């Protein structure tokens, strides 16, 4: 069996792309956004900022904030019946309205 060559962003050319009208500078309000424990968020990658990004299989999933680790948030996601914790920078999170 051959080993896979590449990083965590391999084969994500279309998934991690921004629409044309959203290209440009990163919004500072998203960059410095603050969330509380229990807030519901959606994982939506900011392709211009690679730090604190999650694995591509979690793109578009929703989860609950369960804590902080440095500047990043710990998001609990239900992935096919299993609860998983993902460490994500706030620029890659979008709050879900209640």
Secondary structure, DSSP 8 states (H G I E B T S, - for coil): -----S-TTTT-TTTT---GGG-SS--HHHHT----TT-EEEE---TT--TT---GGGTT-EEEEEEEETTEEEEEEEETTEEEEEEE-GGGEEE---
